[in-house]
């Protein structure tokens, strides 16, 4: 019992660096160079651009502002382009943006005044009597009351306000639509041209959906990484294959909570985070993490607990959506998220949770080297693991073990530096181009000393792949001591 009490009350070493990454959605609330700069200053690691809204003139402006602010702040903020996907939405209400709905109210489906504006044939064909329709995040529920050759009539099961273009979910129905629409492929092409780092696919149902977008992405940019959003029941059932086909996962809890029973969402979230960690692929936990801060200056207690629990589960990143896109307190939302994450990571309970999820088994040389680097750093209480990479793969393999040491990923490629900004516990370190082993290590140490990461007397675990520049082949680990401005 005393040992357990020490663990509960104690904390891990405070290195002053938050390891869980923060993804922020851009929008009107931060539509200025100053607004985006403030997000980066508060702790944004990845900027999400949602293609469900806006146009490319606006998106291109945001990308330029993110890049400019990142350069000024010597940050390496990644850009995640989130494709809209085959989203089914209401049409526009005639002469108004929204209408009030009362429980028990009967409404005819159609496109006329006072009707429920549904136009997509797939939705209309699925509206059999007894079917439930969810509007938005399920705030308004309708049941199909009757249907004949002329009309479909639905009855409201809840009160609420409907807005034009809100999403529609037909409970229990999965539509066989392509994961990437023509609009998505066009957005993907423009995004690749603007050098985005990640692209997220919405409404993934199978690994085949991922493969389709991966193929399109590689055609435009061989280094563009693809994130699969898990928000469909079919995707949960095919998660192993989807994870294998993608470069990372987003647990998109909003639509997921409409597709599966709400009580299943926490368990599915935990399962996906665990699978991603085993695979060594980044996972983002998203949707409604601090939704109250769209209007309020402080999060709720439940929201702070939700964030902490996702971190204890081992998520790489936590995401803000409306909070930073349209909220009244975008910078405060990032600041609170930063504080909650930092406090959680430094607790003894976090260390206990990670230790309980220790990874077993070594599948290849890279995995063996990553495990060795983590074990050595823990045994000697090293502050840093320095890894050299042109692709970020080595840093990702070390990150999956959640080391107490900070993982510095030294790379001469800006795109790789940005990409590693999504990986838990990894700090990108941009260096001069390096060649042979001795030059590589000298260059990395010089950059780390110049950035203030290394101090005289530090013992550093160094790992890389030899020969230099051979991606995905980590086969070298050693210990070096920082002496003055050199290593020995």
C-alpha positions as CSV (number, residue, x, y, z in Angstrom):
1,X,0.0,0.0,0.0
2,X,2.7,2.6,0.8
3,X,4.3,2.0,-2.6
4,X,1.0,2.4,-4.3
5,X,0.4,5.7,-2.3
6,X,3.8,7.0,-3.4
7,X,3.0,6.2,-7.0
8,X,-0.4,8.0,-6.8
9,X,1.0,11.1,-5.0
10,X,4.3,11.2,-6.8
11,X,5.1,12.6,-10.2
12,X,7.5,11.8,-13.0
13,X,10.4,14.1,-13.8
14,X,9.3,17.6,-15.0
15,X,11.3,18.3,-18.2
16,X,9.0,21.3,-19.0
17,X,8.0,19.8,-22.3
18,X,4.4,18.6,-23.1
19,X,4.6,15.4,-25.1
20,X,1.0,14.9,-26.2
21,X,0.4,16.9,-29.3
22,X,-2.4,19.4,-29.9
23,X,-4.3,19.7,-33.2
24,X,-6.3,22.9,-33.8
25,X,-8.9,23.5,-36.4
26,X,-8.6,26.8,-38.2
27,X,-11.7,28.9,-38.9
28,X,-13.2,32.4,-38.7
29,X,-12.2,32.7,-35.0
30,X,-8.5,32.8,-35.9
31,X,-8.7,34.3,-39.5
32,X,-5.7,36.6,-39.2
33,X,-1.9,36.2,-39.1
34,X,-2.1,37.3,-35.4
35,X,-4.8,34.7,-34.6
36,X,-2.8,31.8,-36.0
37,X,0.4,33.0,-34.5
38,X,-1.3,33.1,-31.1
39,X,-2.4,29.5,-31.5
40,X,1.2,28.4,-32.2
41,X,2.4,30.4,-29.2
42,X,-0.2,28.7,-27.0
43,X,0.9,25.2,-28.1
44,X,-0.6,24.2,-31.5
45,X,1.5,21.4,-33.1
46,X,-0.8,20.6,-36.0
47,X,-3.2,22.9,-37.9
48,X,-6.3,21.2,-39.3
49,X,-8.1,22.7,-42.3
50,X,-11.6,21.3,-42.7
51,X,-12.6,21.1,-46.4
52,X,-16.3,20.9,-45.4
53,X,-16.2,24.7,-45.1
54,X,-14.7,27.6,-46.9
55,X,-12.8,27.9,-50.2
56,X,-9.3,27.6,-51.4
57,X,-8.6,31.3,-51.3
58,X,-9.2,31.2,-47.6
59,X,-7.4,27.8,-47.1
60,X,-4.3,29.0,-49.0
61,X,-4.2,32.1,-46.9
62,X,-4.2,30.0,-43.7
63,X,-1.5,27.7,-45.0
64,X,0.8,30.7,-45.8
65,X,0.1,32.2,-42.3
66,X,0.9,28.9,-40.5
67,X,4.1,28.6,-42.5
68,X,5.1,32.2,-41.8
69,X,4.4,32.1,-38.1
70,X,6.1,28.7,-37.8
71,X,9.3,30.1,-39.4
72,X,9.3,33.2,-37.1
73,X,8.8,31.1,-34.0
74,X,11.2,28.3,-35.2
75,X,8.3,25.9,-34.8
76,X,7.5,23.0,-37.2
77,X,3.7,23.0,-37.3
78,X,2.2,20.3,-39.5
79,X,-0.8,21.0,-41.7
80,X,-3.6,18.4,-41.8
81,X,-6.1,18.7,-44.7
82,X,-9.4,17.1,-43.7
83,X,-11.4,16.0,-46.7
84,X,-15.2,16.4,-46.6
85,X,-16.0,12.9,-47.8
86,X,-19.5,11.7,-48.9
87,X,-21.3,13.6,-46.2
88,X,-25.1,13.7,-46.4
89,X,-26.5,17.0,-45.5
90,X,-29.8,18.9,-45.4
91,X,-30.4,21.4,-48.2
92,X,-31.2,25.1,-47.6
93,X,-34.3,26.2,-45.9
94,X,-36.3,28.6,-48.1
95,X,-35.8,32.2,-47.0
96,X,-34.1,31.3,-43.7
97,X,-31.0,29.8,-42.2
98,X,-32.7,27.8,-39.5
99,X,-36.1,26.5,-38.2
100,X,-37.4,25.6,-34.8
101,X,-38.7,22.0,-34.3
102,X,-41.1,20.9,-31.5
103,X,-41.4,17.4,-30.2
104,X,-44.3,15.6,-31.9
105,X,-44.3,18.0,-34.9
106,X,-45.0,16.3,-38.2
107,X,-42.9,17.5,-41.2
108,X,-43.0,16.4,-44.9
109,X,-39.7,15.6,-46.5
110,X,-39.1,17.8,-49.5
111,X,-37.6,21.1,-50.7
112,X,-40.5,23.5,-50.2
113,X,-41.2,26.0,-47.6
114,X,-41.5,24.4,-44.1
115,X,-40.4,21.0,-45.4
116,X,-37.4,19.0,-44.3
117,X,-35.0,19.6,-47.2
118,X,-33.5,16.2,-48.1
119,X,-32.5,15.8,-51.8
120,X,-30.0,12.9,-51.9
121,X,-31.6,9.8,-53.5
122,X,-29.7,7.4,-51.2
123,X,-31.3,9.0,-48.1
124,X,-34.8,9.2,-49.6
125,X,-34.6,5.5,-50.7
126,X,-33.7,4.5,-47.1
127,X,-36.6,6.4,-45.4
128,X,-38.9,3.5,-44.6
129,X,-41.5,3.8,-41.8
130,X,-39.9,3.4,-38.4
131,X,-36.4,4.5,-39.4
132,X,-34.8,7.2,-37.3
133,X,-33.0,10.2,-38.7
134,X,-30.5,12.2,-36.7
135,X,-29.7,15.8,-37.6
136,X,-26.3,17.3,-36.8
137,X,-24.7,15.5,-33.8
138,X,-28.1,13.9,-33.0
139,X,-29.5,17.0,-31.3
140,X,-32.7,16.5,-33.2
141,X,-34.2,13.1,-33.9
142,X,-37.0,12.2,-36.4
143,X,-38.8,9.0,-37.0
144,X,-40.3,8.2,-40.4
145,X,-44.1,8.1,-39.7
146,X,-45.5,7.2,-43.1
147,X,-44.5,6.9,-46.7
148,X,-46.4,6.7,-49.9
149,X,-45.7,7.3,-53.6
150,X,-46.1,11.0,-53.1
151,X,-44.9,12.0,-49.6
152,X,-42.6,11.0,-46.8
153,X,-43.7,12.3,-43.4
154,X,-41.5,12.3,-40.3
155,X,-42.3,13.0,-36.7
156,X,-39.9,14.9,-34.4
157,X,-38.9,13.0,-31.3
158,X,-37.1,16.0,-29.7
159,X,-37.2,19.8,-29.7
160,X,-34.4,21.9,-31.2
161,X,-33.2,24.2,-33.9
162,X,-32.2,22.9,-37.4
163,X,-29.8,24.8,-39.6
164,X,-29.3,24.6,-43.3
165,X,-26.6,22.2,-44.5
166,X,-26.5,20.2,-41.2
167,X,-25.4,16.6,-41.5
168,X,-27.9,13.7,-41.7
169,X,-27.5,10.2,-40.3
170,X,-30.1,7.4,-41.0
171,X,-29.7,5.1,-38.0
172,X,-28.7,1.5,-38.9
173,X,-28.1,2.3,-42.6
174,X,-24.6,2.2,-44.2
175,X,-24.5,3.8,-47.7
176,X,-22.2,2.3,-50.3
177,X,-20.7,5.6,-51.5
178,X,-17.0,6.1,-52.5
179,X,-14.8,7.4,-49.7
180,X,-13.4,10.2,-52.0
181,X,-15.8,12.3,-54.0
182,X,-14.7,14.4,-57.0
183,X,-14.5,17.4,-54.7
184,X,-12.2,15.4,-52.3
185,X,-9.8,14.5,-55.1
186,X,-9.7,18.1,-56.3
187,X,-9.1,19.3,-52.7
188,X,-6.4,16.7,-52.3
189,X,-4.6,17.8,-55.5
190,X,-4.6,21.5,-54.4
191,X,-3.5,20.6,-50.9
192,X,-0.6,18.6,-52.2
193,X,0.4,21.5,-54.4
194,X,0.4,23.7,-51.3
195,X,2.6,21.1,-49.6
196,X,0.3,20.0,-46.8
197,X,1.7,17.2,-44.5
198,X,-1.3,15.0,-43.8
199,X,-4.6,14.4,-45.5
200,X,-7.5,12.9,-43.5
201,X,-10.2,10.8,-45.1
202,X,-13.8,11.1,-43.8
203,X,-16.4,8.3,-43.6
204,X,-13.9,5.5,-44.2
205,X,-15.7,2.1,-44.3
206,X,-12.9,-0.2,-45.4
207,X,-9.2,-0.5,-46.2
208,X,-10.1,-0.2,-49.9
209,X,-11.3,3.3,-49.2
210,X,-7.9,4.2,-47.7
211,X,-6.0,2.6,-50.6
212,X,-8.0,4.7,-53.1
213,X,-6.9,7.9,-51.4
214,X,-3.4,6.8,-50.7
215,X,-3.0,6.1,-54.4
216,X,-4.3,9.5,-55.3
217,X,-2.1,11.2,-52.7
218,X,1.1,9.5,-53.8
219,X,0.5,10.6,-57.4
220,X,0.7,14.2,-56.3
221,X,3.2,13.9,-53.4
222,X,5.0,10.6,-52.6
223,X,5.6,11.9,-49.0
224,X,2.0,12.9,-48.3
225,X,0.7,10.9,-45.3
226,X,-2.9,9.7,-45.0
227,X,-5.0,9.6,-41.8
228,X,-8.1,7.5,-41.7
229,X,-11.0,8.9,-39.7
230,X,-12.9,6.2,-37.8
231,X,-16.5,7.4,-37.6
232,X,-18.4,4.6,-39.2
233,X,-19.6,1.3,-37.8
234,X,-18.1,-0.5,-40.8
235,X,-14.7,1.1,-40.1
236,X,-14.7,-0.1,-36.5
237,X,-15.3,-3.7,-37.7
238,X,-12.4,-3.4,-40.3
239,X,-10.1,-1.4,-38.0
240,X,-7.1,-3.8,-38.3
241,X,-7.0,-3.6,-42.1
242,X,-7.7,0.1,-42.1
243,X,-4.8,0.7,-39.7
244,X,-2.5,-1.3,-41.8
245,X,-3.4,0.7,-44.9
246,X,-3.1,4.1,-43.4
247,X,-0.4,6.3,-41.9
248,X,-2.4,7.1,-38.8
249,X,-5.9,7.2,-37.3
250,X,-8.3,9.9,-36.1
251,X,-11.0,8.7,-33.6
252,X,-13.8,11.0,-34.8
253,X,-16.2,10.6,-32.0
254,X,-18.9,12.9,-33.3
255,X,-20.2,10.8,-36.2
256,X,-19.0,7.6,-34.5
257,X,-21.4,8.3,-31.7
258,X,-24.2,8.4,-34.2
259,X,-23.2,5.2,-36.0
260,X,-22.7,3.0,-32.9
261,X,-24.3,2.9,-29.5
262,X,-23.2,5.9,-27.5
263,X,-22.1,3.6,-24.6
264,X,-19.7,1.8,-26.9
265,X,-17.7,5.0,-27.9
266,X,-15.3,5.0,-24.9
267,X,-14.4,1.4,-25.4
268,X,-13.9,1.7,-29.1
269,X,-11.7,4.8,-28.5
270,X,-9.5,2.9,-26.0
271,X,-9.2,-0.1,-28.4
272,X,-8.2,2.0,-31.3
273,X,-5.6,3.9,-29.3
274,X,-4.1,0.7,-28.1
275,X,-4.0,-0.8,-31.6
276,X,-2.3,2.3,-33.0
277,X,0.3,2.2,-30.3
278,X,1.1,-1.4,-31.1
279,X,1.4,-0.5,-34.7
280,X,3.6,2.5,-34.0
281,X,1.2,4.8,-35.9
282,X,-0.1,8.2,-34.6
283,X,-3.6,8.5,-33.3
284,X,-5.6,11.6,-32.8
285,X,-8.5,11.7,-30.3
286,X,-11.1,14.2,-31.7
287,X,-14.5,15.9,-31.3
288,X,-16.1,17.7,-28.4
289,X,-13.0,17.6,-26.2
290,X,-13.7,21.1,-24.9
291,X,-16.9,22.0,-26.7
292,X,-18.2,24.1,-23.8
293,X,-15.3,26.6,-24.6
294,X,-17.0,27.5,-27.9
295,X,-19.0,29.9,-25.6
296,X,-17.4,29.7,-22.2
297,X,-14.0,30.9,-21.0
298,X,-13.3,27.7,-19.0
299,X,-13.8,24.0,-19.8
300,X,-16.0,21.7,-17.7
301,X,-14.6,19.3,-15.2
302,X,-15.9,16.4,-17.4
303,X,-14.0,17.8,-20.4
304,X,-10.7,18.1,-18.5
305,X,-11.2,14.5,-17.3
306,X,-11.9,13.4,-20.9
307,X,-8.6,14.9,-22.1
308,X,-6.7,13.3,-19.2
309,X,-8.2,9.9,-19.9
310,X,-7.3,10.0,-23.6
311,X,-3.7,10.8,-22.6
312,X,-3.6,8.0,-20.0
313,X,-4.8,5.7,-22.8
314,X,-1.8,6.7,-24.9
315,X,-3.2,8.9,-27.6
316,X,-0.6,10.8,-29.6
317,X,-2.7,13.9,-30.1
318,X,-5.8,15.6,-28.9
319,X,-7.9,17.8,-31.1
320,X,-9.9,21.0,-30.9
321,X,-12.6,21.6,-33.5
322,X,-15.2,24.3,-33.1
323,X,-13.3,25.5,-30.0
324,X,-10.6,27.1,-32.2
325,X,-12.5,27.4,-35.5
326,X,-15.5,29.4,-34.4
327,X,-15.3,29.7,-30.7
328,X,-15.1,32.8,-28.6
329,X,-11.9,31.7,-26.7
330,X,-9.7,29.8,-29.2
331,X,-6.3,30.7,-27.5
332,X,-7.7,29.9,-24.0
333,X,-8.9,26.5,-25.3
334,X,-5.4,25.7,-26.5
335,X,-3.8,27.0,-23.2
336,X,-6.1,24.9,-21.1
337,X,-5.5,21.8,-23.2
338,X,-1.7,22.4,-22.9
339,X,-2.0,22.7,-19.1
340,X,-4.2,19.6,-18.7
341,X,-1.9,17.5,-20.9
342,X,1.3,18.6,-19.2
343,X,-0.2,18.0,-15.7
344,X,-1.4,14.5,-16.7
345,X,1.9,13.4,-18.3
346,X,3.9,14.4,-15.2
347,X,1.7,12.4,-12.8
348,X,2.7,9.1,-11.3
349,X,-0.6,7.7,-12.5
350,X,0.4,8.4,-16.1
351,X,3.7,6.6,-15.6
352,X,1.7,3.7,-14.0
353,X,-0.7,3.6,-16.9
354,X,2.0,3.5,-19.5
355,X,4.0,0.9,-17.6
356,X,0.9,-1.3,-17.4
357,X,0.7,-1.1,-21.2
358,X,4.3,-2.0,-21.8
359,X,4.8,-3.4,-25.3
360,X,6.0,-7.0,-25.7
361,X,7.7,-8.6,-28.7
362,X,10.3,-7.4,-31.2
363,X,9.5,-7.8,-34.9
364,X,12.6,-6.4,-36.6
365,X,15.9,-4.6,-36.1
366,X,14.4,-1.2,-36.0
367,X,12.0,-2.3,-33.2
368,X,14.9,-3.8,-31.3
369,X,17.0,-0.6,-31.6
370,X,14.0,1.6,-30.5
371,X,13.4,-0.6,-27.5
372,X,17.1,-0.6,-26.6
373,X,17.2,3.2,-26.9
374,X,14.2,3.6,-24.6
375,X,15.5,1.1,-22.0
376,X,19.0,2.6,-21.9
377,X,17.5,6.1,-21.5
378,X,15.3,4.9,-18.6
379,X,18.1,3.1,-16.9
380,X,20.5,6.0,-17.0
381,X,17.8,8.6,-16.6
382,X,18.9,10.4,-19.8
383,X,17.0,13.5,-20.7
384,X,17.1,13.0,-24.4
385,X,17.1,10.4,-27.1
386,X,18.7,11.8,-30.3
387,X,17.5,10.1,-33.4
388,X,18.5,10.9,-37.0
389,X,16.0,10.4,-39.7
390,X,15.1,11.4,-43.2
391,X,11.6,10.0,-43.0
392,X,10.7,10.2,-39.3
393,X,10.3,6.4,-39.0
394,X,12.9,5.9,-36.3
395,X,11.3,8.6,-34.1
396,X,7.9,7.1,-34.6
397,X,9.1,3.7,-33.5
398,X,10.7,5.2,-30.3
399,X,7.6,7.3,-29.7
400,X,5.3,4.2,-29.4
401,X,7.2,3.2,-26.2
402,X,6.3,6.5,-24.5
403,X,9.8,7.1,-23.1
404,X,10.3,9.6,-20.2
405,X,13.2,11.1,-22.3
406,X,12.4,13.7,-24.9
407,X,12.9,12.3,-28.4
408,X,14.8,14.7,-30.6
409,X,14.4,13.9,-34.3
410,X,17.3,15.4,-36.1
411,X,16.6,15.8,-39.8
412,X,17.7,18.1,-42.6
413,X,14.2,17.8,-44.3
414,X,11.7,20.5,-43.2
415,X,8.8,18.2,-44.3
416,X,10.0,15.4,-42.0
417,X,10.4,17.9,-39.2
418,X,6.8,19.0,-39.6
419,X,5.5,15.5,-39.9
420,X,7.1,14.4,-36.6
421,X,5.1,17.2,-34.9
422,X,2.2,14.8,-34.7
423,X,4.2,12.1,-32.9
424,X,3.9,11.8,-29.1
425,X,7.1,13.0,-27.3
426,X,9.0,13.9,-30.4
427,X,10.6,17.3,-30.9
428,X,11.8,18.0,-34.4
429,X,15.3,19.3,-34.7
430,X,16.1,20.8,-38.1
431,X,19.8,20.5,-39.0
432,X,22.2,21.1,-41.8
433,X,22.4,18.3,-44.4
434,X,24.6,15.5,-43.0
435,X,26.5,12.7,-44.6
436,X,28.8,10.1,-43.0
437,X,28.2,8.9,-39.4
438,X,30.7,11.2,-37.7
439,X,29.4,14.2,-39.5
440,X,25.8,13.3,-38.8
441,X,26.4,13.1,-35.1
442,X,28.5,16.3,-35.0
443,X,25.8,18.2,-36.9
444,X,23.0,16.9,-34.7
445,X,24.8,17.7,-31.4
446,X,25.6,21.2,-32.7
447,X,22.0,21.8,-33.5
448,X,20.8,20.5,-30.1
449,X,23.3,22.6,-28.3
450,X,22.4,25.7,-30.3
451,X,18.7,25.1,-29.5
452,X,19.4,24.8,-25.8
453,X,18.3,21.2,-25.6
454,X,21.7,19.8,-24.7
455,X,23.7,21.0,-21.7
456,X,27.3,20.2,-20.7
457,X,27.5,16.9,-18.9
458,X,24.3,15.5,-20.4
459,X,24.4,11.8,-21.4
460,X,22.5,11.3,-24.6
461,X,21.2,8.1,-26.2
462,X,21.9,8.3,-30.0
463,X,20.2,6.1,-32.5
464,X,20.1,6.1,-36.3
465,X,20.2,4.0,-39.4
466,X,23.5,3.2,-41.2
467,X,24.4,3.9,-43.9
468,X,23.1,7.5,-43.5
469,X,20.0,8.3,-45.6
470,X,18.5,4.8,-45.7
471,X,14.9,5.3,-44.5
472,X,13.3,2.8,-42.1
473,X,16.5,0.9,-41.2
474,X,17.5,1.8,-37.7
475,X,20.5,-0.4,-36.7
476,X,22.7,1.8,-34.5
477,X,22.5,2.9,-30.9
478,X,25.2,4.4,-28.7
479,X,25.8,6.7,-25.7
480,X,27.5,10.0,-25.9
481,X,28.3,12.7,-23.4
482,X,28.0,16.5,-24.0
483,X,31.3,18.2,-23.1
484,X,31.3,22.0,-23.8
485,X,30.1,22.4,-27.4
486,X,31.1,18.9,-28.4
487,X,30.2,15.3,-27.8
488,X,32.5,12.5,-26.6
